[in-house]
Amino acid sequence: MAQTGHVLANRQFVGAQGLKSARAIRGSRPRRLVISNAVGTQTAKRTTKKEALQDAREDVRELIKSKHCNPILVRVAWHDSGTYDKDIAEFPQRGGANGSIRFYPEITHAANAGIFICTQRAKVWLKEATVFLEPRATSGATLRLAYTAGLPVAVKLLKKVADKYDGVSYADLFQMASAQAIELAGGPHIPLRYGRTDAATEEECAPEGRLPDGEGPFPGGVTEPGDHLRKIFYRMGLNDQEIVALSGAHTLGRVRKDRSGFGKEKTKYTEKGPGTPGGTSWTIEWLKFDNSYFKDVKRHDDPDLVVLATDECLFADEGFRPYAEKYAESQDAFFEDYAKAHLKLSELGVQWDPEPIEFDA
């Protein structure tokens, strides 16, 4: 199981180089998948019921403990929420925490995919289903999809829980998993509220391009990483303090050179896992939630730890620096501000069905 947890480091590898990368991981031939139509392009309405939340949460916690998948579950919820545009009033067009990341095409956006290499016909077939994928042997090469980790795996991991509890919306389940992943890694308790309405069809997915990158060149003619972060997060209604606090979650997870182009194939901190070995982490203990990210980025003296442009700018940018320094100095301050920012992120764009359910308080 991969633990790529970075919400900013996004690239999609396609073509010859991508095919080479995928084959290096899976063997000489791309992995074959059949895209399951069990859920389809439209799903039945799910209304969260308070009585289902306790059991669902326990199953999510057991999943995290058994798979060490904290980083990628944090990332899938962030990327679901991170499509929010405060200037759009209509639901679900405004994006946000509405569970739309479970649908094609959103899950295959460059920010969300691992590596997708498929024939044109495979792309057509992929449009016929959500990303709840069922790997199995196939005859012939009608559909050949080389697929390696990334957020589709996180969504698939949660499918068993989703199938078991139809009294929890997909949007709630993704946000629940993220908050539990933070807490189980030693981070602060996040008092989530529940009752999010799901986007119902793939036509309700957010357009591509609403999530941030970790390195330039940045879109829209932006040259500075700090300006890029502000352009993305201000659109969501978040401020400089919240940008820096949320960046601290990169204490969890790794980048992988074969997916994002960043970091090394492995380091002394990742070569033995847990989970699938390899990649480059931001911190030494990359499954522990603490304020190490800020300390390590500030020092920037360990070649086996990754520091991207959007990490480095937290101490270089005058608006970000006071918060980054504060969090490097005080874990308590970081935890307090992080919990508030995470809660806010988890409710971006939400339409409650019918009212928020107080459960985690």
N, C-alpha and C positions, 0 to 999 in steps of 0.2 A: 504494500500500500504506500503510495507516495504522499509526502507531506510538503507539498509546495504551497506555502501559505502567503506569499507576497501579493498584496492587493494592487501593487503598482507596476510590477514587472510583467509586461504583457507583450507577447509577440506571437505570430502564427507562422509556422514553417510550412511551406508548400513547395511543390515542384520537385526537382531532382534532389536538392539538398535535404528537403523534408523527407523524401522517400529513403534517402540514404540513412538519415537519422533513425527513422522508424524501423528500418530493417536491422540496423545495428542493435536495437533493443529487442525486437521480437524474433529475430532470426532472418533467414534469407528471404522469406516471403512475408508480406503484410498479414497481420492477424485478420481473420475473416469474422465478421459479425453479421448476425441477422438482426435487423431493427425490428423490435417487437411492436406490434400494433395493439397490444393489450390495453393500453391506455388511450391511444389515438391522439388526434389533433385537437380534440375537445374533451374535457373531463367533466364528470358530474359535479355539481356544486357540493362543496364540503363546508359545513358550518361547524366551527370549533365549539365543543361542549366541555365545560369545566371538568366534568367527571372523567373525561378521556385524557386530560392533560397529565395527571400524575403517572399513570401507567406508561404513557408515551415517553415521558421524560426519563423514567427508569430504563426503558429500552434504549433510548439515545445515549444515556450514560454508560450502559454496558457496551454499546457499540464503540464508543470513544475509547474506553479502557482496553478493549480487545484489539482494536485496529490501530491505536496510536494516531488517529486521524484528526487530532485537534486542529492543526493548521488549515487543512483543506476545507473543513466544515466552517471555520471562521470565514474563509474566503468566499465560499458559495453564498453565504448570507449577505456578506458585504456587497458582493457583485449583484445580488438581487436588489438590494436597497439602493445601490450606487447609481442606478439609472434615473433617479428622481430629478425632475426639473420643476423648481418652485414657481416658474412663470407659466406653467400649464395647469389649469384648474381641473380638467376632466380626468376622471378615473376610467380606465387604467392608463390612458395616454400619458399621464404625467410621470409614469414609471414609479419606482420605489419598491417597497417590500410587499410584492403581490404574487410571488411565486412563479412569475413568468419565465424565470431562468430554466425551468424544467422543460420548456418547449424549444424545438427547432423553430426559428433559426437562432434564437438568442444564445443558447448554450454553445453554438459554434462560432459566436463572435470571437475575434482574435483575442480579446481580453479573457475569454472564458475557456477556450478550447485548449487541449494539450496539443496533439498533432493530428490533424485530420487530412488524410490523403485519399481521395476517392475518384472513381471514374465519374463522368457526367451523369451516367445512369444511376450511380449510387447516390449522387446528390439529390436526384429526383426522388428516389426511394426514401431518403432520409427525411424529406419534407412530409412524408406520409405518417410520421410517428413522432412521439416525444423522445427524449433521450434516455428513457428507461430501457437500457439496452440489454439484450439477452445474448451473451456469447455462446455460440454452438457451432459444431461442424456444419459446413454447407457443401453441397455438390455443385460443381461449376463455379464460374467466376462472375455471376450476375452482379453480385454485390461484394466488393472487396474494399473494406474500410480499415486502413491502418490507424489504430487508435491507441494512444498511450497516455493514460492518466489524465491530469487536468481536472477541471470541475465536473465533467460528465461522470467521473468516478464517484465524486462526492454525492451527486444527485442519486446515482445508482445505489450507493450504500444506504441512503435514507429510504429507498423504495420499500424495503421490507417493513420498516416502521410505518410508512404511509399506507401500505396495503393492510396492515393490521388495525390501524386506527383511522377509520374514515370520519371520526369525530374531531379531527385536527386538520385544519387547512394546511395546504402545502406551504403557504407563506409563513404560517406560524411554526411549522415543523423546521423550516430552514433557520429561522431566527432562534428557536429553542436550541437547536444543535450548536449554533455558534456561541450562545451565552454559556451553555454547559461546557463546551470545549474550553472556553476561557477559565471558567471556575475550576474545572478538573485539573487544569495545568498550573493551578496555584494563584490564579488571578482573582479579581474582585467579583463579588456577587453582583449580577445585573438584574434588577427587578423588572423583568419583562412583563408586559401586558399582552393578552392574547385576544383573538377574535378578528384577525386580518381576513379580508376578502381576497380570494384568489383571482388572478386573471384567468379567464375561462378558455381561451383559444390562442393559437399561435399568432393570429392576427393582432392580438393585444400585446405582443412583445414590444419592448422599447427598441428604437433604432440603434444601430451600432454607432460607437464613437462617444459614448457618454462616460466611459471609465478612463482612469488615468494610466499613463505609461511611467516606467521607471527611469528611462533614459531617453535622450533626444535622438533624432529630431522630433520635436513635439508638434502636434497638429496646430493649424490656425496661425502659423507664423510666429508662435511663441518661442522664444529662445532660452529663457531662464527657467530652470526647474521649479523654482518657487512660484513664478507667475503661472506656470502650467497647473500646479496643484491648486492655486487659488481659482483659476478659471473653472476647474472641474468641481471643486468643493463649494465654492461660493454659489454655483448654480443650484446646489442642493440646499443652500441656506445655512451652511456651516461656516464657522469663523476660523481665524488663525489658531487659536488655542485648541479647538476641536480637531483641526487638521494634524497638529503636532501630537496630541494625545492619541488619536487613532493610529497614527504612524507607529506608535510604540508597540502595537500588536505584532509588528514584524519581529519581535522577540521570539515568536513562534514561526517555525517553518524554514524552507529553503528555496533557493532558485535552482533550476536545472539547466545546464548549458544546452541540452538537446531540445529544450522547449522554448526558452526565452532568449538564449544566446548569452546569458550572463553567468558569471561564476565559473567554477571548475567542475570537472566530472565528479570529483570526490575530494574530500579533505579529511584530515585526521579526526574531525568532529562528526563526520557523516558516513565514513567508509564502512561502518558496521551497523548502520541503521540507528534506531529501530525502524521497522518497516523496510521498504526497499532502500538499500544502501545508495549513497551518492548524493550529489548536489552540493551546494554551498549555502551555509546558514549565515544569518546575521549575528547570531550569538553562539556561544559555546554549548550551552544547554538549551537547544532549540525546541524542546518540548516543555520548557518551564516558562511560565508567564511571570515576568518581573520587570525591572527597569534596566536590565542589562543592555537592551538595544541602544538606549541613549548613551550609556557609558562607552560602549564599544564603538559606536559611530563617532563620538567625540574624540576618542583616542585614535581611531583609524590606523592602528599599528600592527594588525594581525592579517597577514596575507591569506589566511585560511577562512577569513570572514568577509562577506560581501558588503560593500557600501556603494550604493547606486547614487546617481545625481540627485534623486529626490529624497535620499537619506541625508546626504552631505549638506544639502541646502538648509536643513533644519537648524544647523549651527552657523551657517554662513549668512542666511537671510536675516535682516534686522528685525523683521516682524515675528519670525518664528523663534529666533534664538532665545529670548527670555524664558519661553515655555520649555524648550529643549534642555536648557541649563537647569531649570527648576526640577524637571523630571529625572535628570541624571543625578541630581543631588538627593532627591527625596522620592522613594518608592511610594510612600503613603500619599503624597500629593499626586503622583501619577495615577495611582489606583483610583483615587477619588474622582479626578477629572476624566479618566478613561471610562469609568462606569457610566457617567453622565453622557459622554459623547456617544458611547456604544448604544445606550438606550435611545438617544435621539435618532441615531442612524437607523435603528431597527424599526422606527415608526415613520420614516419618510414615505410620503405618498400613500399612506395606509387609508383604506376605507374600512371602518369597523363594521362588523356584522353580528348583532346590530349595535352593540356597545362594547367597549374594552372590558375584558375579563381580568380582574385582579387575581393573580395566582402566585407569582414569584416574589411578591413583596416581603 
